[in-house]
C-alpha cells in the first residue's frame, strides 16, 4: 500500500495506475480515525474499482469557531493498518500546508440545501466540505467517490455540486453502519462518556419508532412526526436537540406540519442532530415510497 503525502505524488501515482490499465479509480474521502463505517466504504470501492484511494485529511476550513478541529481524534498508524487490511492501494495524507499553501480565495458554495439542518447550525461548514472535496476530485480524478449516508445532507450537497459543475465522477452513497445496539458509527463517538453513550441510543430508537408509525399510518403528518421525535429524544436527560426535522430527500425541501410525512412521489428523510455533553451526533432515516423500502 502506498502512503502519499503530496499532491504531486498523488497525481504521479494515479497516472502510473492508469498507464498500467488498472481500471477505474475509486476515492474514499475521510477525516481519519477510521472505523467499520469507513471500512465498508473501502470494501464497496474495492468491489467496483481497480484502484482504491483513501484520503485522510482533517479539513480546517469546514470547522467553525469553537468547534473541535484541534481536538478531532487522530491516529495515523491505526488508520493505515485498517486501510491496508481492506486492500486499499494508496492512502493520501496531505498536510494542511500541502492542501492550502496560502489562504484560499476560492470556495465552492452550494445554495439552498445548505441553508438548513447542519448548514444552519454550522455556518460555512458546507463551503469547506465542497471546496475540499472538489480539490480531492481534481487531484485524484476518481471515476467513483464513496460517501456514507450517516451525513445524508453532505451526500445531497456533493451530488448537487457534481451535477451543477459537470464533474466527471459518480457519487456512490453507502448505508449507515451501526453498532449492535443501534448507535451510528462516528469518529466522534470516542468523546462520549459511558452514560452519554448509553443515552445516545435515543437517536436510533426515535428514528425506528417514527419509521414504524409512518409505515403503520401513512396519513400521519410531518408535524406529528417532528413532535414524536422531539418527545422521544427529550426522554434522555442529557440530550440537547439541535434539530429533529422531516424533509424531502434529496431536495431537502421543507414539509409543512399539516402535510402527510410520507408522500406518494417523494423520498423523505428524518434527520437528527443532538448534543450529549460536548459531542454533537447526527443520524437519519430515509424512506423511499417508490420502492417500498427504507434504510436506517
C-alpha positions in Angstrom: 0.0 0.0 0.0 1.3 3.4 -1.0 1.3 6.2 1.6 1.3 9.5 -0.3 1.7 12.9 1.3 2.0 15.4 -1.6 -0.3 16.3 -4.5 2.5 15.7 -7.0 3.0 12.2 -5.7 -0.8 11.5 -5.8 -1.0 12.7 -9.4 2.0 10.6 -10.4 0.5 7.5 -8.7 -2.8 7.9 -10.5 -1.1 8.5 -13.8 1.0 5.3 -13.3 -2.0 3.2 -12.4 -3.9 4.5 -15.5 -1.0 3.8 -17.7 -1.0 0.2 -16.3 -4.7 -0.1 -17.2 -5.7 -0.9 -13.7 -9.3 0.1 -14.2 -11.5 2.8 -12.6 -10.2 4.8 -9.7 -12.4 4.9 -6.5 -11.9 7.6 -3.8 -13.0 7.3 -0.2 -12.6 10.7 1.3 -12.3 10.7 5.1 -11.0 12.8 8.1 -9.3 9.7 9.6 -9.8 8.0 12.9 -11.3 5.2 10.7 -13.9 2.7 11.9 -16.1 0.0 10.4 -18.2 2.6 8.6 -15.2 3.7 6.7 -14.1 0.1 6.1 -17.5 -0.6 4.5 -16.9 2.2 2.0 -13.5 0.8 1.2 -15.0 -2.6 0.5 -17.6 -1.1 -1.8 -14.9 0.8 -3.6 -12.8 -2.4 -3.9 -15.8 -4.2 -5.5 -16.3 -1.5 -8.1 -12.8 -0.2 -8.8 -9.4 -1.4 -9.9 -7.6 1.3 -7.9 -8.8 2.4 -4.4 -7.5 5.6 -2.8 -8.4 6.7 0.7 -7.8 10.3 1.6 -7.2 11.3 5.3 -7.4 15.0 5.9 -8.9 16.9 8.8 -10.0 19.9 6.8 -9.7 23.1 8.8 -12.0 25.2 6.6 -15.1 23.1 7.4 -14.7 23.7 11.1 -16.2 26.8 12.7 -15.0 28.9 15.7 -15.2 26.9 18.9 -15.6 23.5 17.1 -13.3 20.6 17.6 -10.7 21.0 14.9 -7.7 20.9 17.3 -9.1 18.0 19.3 -10.6 16.0 16.5 -9.4 12.4 17.1 -6.3 11.4 15.0 -4.4 8.1 14.9 -2.5 7.7 11.6 -0.9 4.3 12.4 -4.2 2.8 13.2 -5.8 4.3 10.1 -3.1 2.9 7.9 -3.4 -0.6 9.4 -7.2 -0.6 8.7 -6.8 0.7 5.2 -4.1 -1.9 4.4 -6.3 -4.7 5.8 -9.0 -3.7 3.4 -6.8 -3.9 0.4 -6.5 -0.2 -0.3 -4.0 0.7 -3.0 -3.0 4.1 -1.7 -3.7 6.5 1.2 -3.4 10.2 0.5 -2.5 12.0 3.8 -1.6 15.6 2.9 -0.7 18.3 5.4 -2.7 21.5 5.8 0.2 23.3 4.1 0.1 21.0 1.2 -3.7 21.4 0.6 -3.7 25.1 1.5 -0.3 26.6 0.8 -1.8 30.0 1.1 -5.2 31.3 2.3 -7.7 30.1 -0.2 -9.5 32.8 -2.0 -11.8 30.4 -3.9 -14.6 28.4 -2.3 -17.5 26.4 -3.7 -20.9 27.3 -2.4 -24.0 25.2 -2.9 -27.1 27.3 -2.3 -30.4 26.5 -0.7 -29.9 22.9 0.5 -27.0 24.1 2.7 -29.2 26.7 4.5 -30.9 24.2 6.9 -30.0 21.3 9.2 -26.2 21.2 9.7 -25.8 24.2 7.4 -27.9 26.3 9.7 -26.2 25.1 12.8 -22.7 25.4 11.3 -22.4 28.4 9.0 -19.8 28.0 6.3 -19.4 24.3 7.1 -20.5 23.0 3.7 -18.5 25.6 1.8 -15.5 24.0 3.4 -16.7 20.5 2.6 -17.5 21.2 -1.1 -14.2 23.1 -1.5 -12.0 20.3 -0.2 -14.0 17.6 -1.9 -13.6 19.4 -5.2 -9.9 19.7 -4.6 -9.7 16.0 -3.9 -11.6 15.2 -7.1 -9.2 17.4 -9.1 -6.1 15.7 -7.5 -7.2 12.1 -7.6 -9.6 12.2 -10.6 -11.7 9.3 -9.4 -14.4 7.7 -11.5 -16.3 7.0 -8.3 -16.4 8.5 -4.9 -17.9 6.8 -1.9 -19.7 8.5 1.0 -21.6 7.2 4.0 -25.3 8.2 4.3 -24.9 9.0 8.0 -24.3 12.5 6.8 -27.1 12.5 4.2 -27.1 16.2 3.8 -23.4 16.1 2.9 -24.2 13.4 0.2 -27.0 15.6 -1.2 -24.8 18.7 -1.3 -21.9 16.9 -3.0 -24.3 15.3 -5.6 -25.7 18.8 -6.3 -22.2 20.2 -6.8 -21.2 17.3 -9.1 -24.3 17.8 -11.2 -24.1 21.6 -11.3 -20.4 21.7 -12.3 -20.5 18.7 -14.6 -17.8 16.9 -12.6 -16.8 13.6 -14.2 -17.3 11.5 -11.1 -20.1 9.3 -9.9 -21.1 9.6 -6.2 -21.9 6.3 -4.5 -23.9 6.7 -1.3 -23.4 3.8 1.1 -25.6 2.7 4.0 -25.1 3.8 7.6 -23.1 1.3 9.7 -24.2 0.9 13.3 -23.1 -0.8 16.5 -25.1 -3.8 17.5 -27.2 -1.6 19.8 -28.1 0.8 17.0 -25.7 3.7 17.6 -24.4 5.0 14.2 -20.7 4.7 13.9 -18.8 8.0 14.1 -15.2 9.1 14.8 -16.7 11.5 17.4 -18.3 8.6 19.5 -14.9 8.4 21.3 -15.8 11.7 23.0 -18.9 10.2 24.7 -18.8 9.2 28.4 -20.3 5.8 29.2 -23.6 7.5 30.3 -23.7 9.7 27.3 -23.0 6.7 25.1 -26.0 4.9 26.7 -28.3 7.8 26.3 -27.2 8.5 22.7 -29.1 5.3 21.7 -32.2 7.5 21.8 -31.3 8.8 18.3 -31.7 5.4 16.5 -34.6 4.5 18.8 -36.6 7.6 18.0 -36.0 7.1 14.2 -37.1 3.5 14.4 -40.2 4.4 16.3 -41.1 7.2 13.9 -40.5 4.9 10.9 -42.8 2.3 12.4 -45.5 5.0 12.8 -45.2 6.2 9.2 -45.4 2.6 7.9 -48.5 1.8 10.0 -50.2 5.1 9.4 -49.3 6.7 6.0 -51.6 9.6 6.8 -49.5 10.8 9.8 -48.4 14.4 9.3 -44.9 15.7 9.3 -45.7 17.9 12.3 -46.8 14.8 14.3 -43.6 13.0 13.4 -41.5 16.1 14.4 -43.3 16.2 17.7 -42.8 12.5 18.3 -39.1 12.6 17.5 -38.6 15.5 20.0 -40.7 13.9 22.7 -38.8 10.6 22.3 -35.4 12.3 22.4 -36.1 14.5 25.4 -36.7 11.4 27.4 -32.9 11.3 27.7 -31.9 13.9 30.2 -28.5 14.6 28.6 -29.9 15.1 25.1 -29.8 18.7 23.8 -31.6 18.8 20.5 -30.1 20.9 17.7 -32.7 19.8 15.2 -35.2 17.0 14.6 -36.6 17.5 11.1 -38.7 15.9 8.4 -37.8 16.9 4.8 -38.0 15.7 1.2 -34.8 13.9 0.0 -32.6 14.6 -1.8 -34.1 18.0 -2.4 -34.2 18.8 1.3 -37.4 20.8 0.9 -39.5 21.6 3.9 -42.7 19.6 4.5 -45.4 21.6 6.2 -46.6 20.4 9.6 -50.1 19.7 8.2 -48.8 17.7 5.2 -48.5 13.9 5.3 -45.0 12.9 6.3 -44.9 10.2 3.6 -45.8 11.4 0.1 -46.6 9.0 -2.8 -44.0 10.5 -5.1 -41.1 11.7 -2.9 -38.4 10.4 -0.7 -38.4 11.6 2.9 -35.6 12.0 5.4 -36.0 12.2 9.2 -32.8 14.0 10.3 -31.5 14.5 13.8 -28.6 16.4 15.4 -28.3 16.1 19.1 -25.6 17.1 21.6 -24.6 14.9 24.5 -22.2 16.9 26.6 -19.6 18.3 24.2 -20.4 15.7 21.5 -22.7 16.6 18.6 -24.1 13.5 16.9 -26.2 13.2 13.7 -28.4 10.4 12.5 -31.2 9.9 10.0 -33.6 7.5 8.4 -34.6 7.6 4.7 -38.0 6.4 3.5 -38.4 5.8 -0.3 -42.0 5.1 -1.0 -41.5 4.4 -4.7 -39.6 1.2 -4.0 -41.4 0.4 -0.7 -38.0 0.2 1.0 -36.4 2.1 3.9 -32.8 2.5 5.1 -31.7 3.2 8.6 
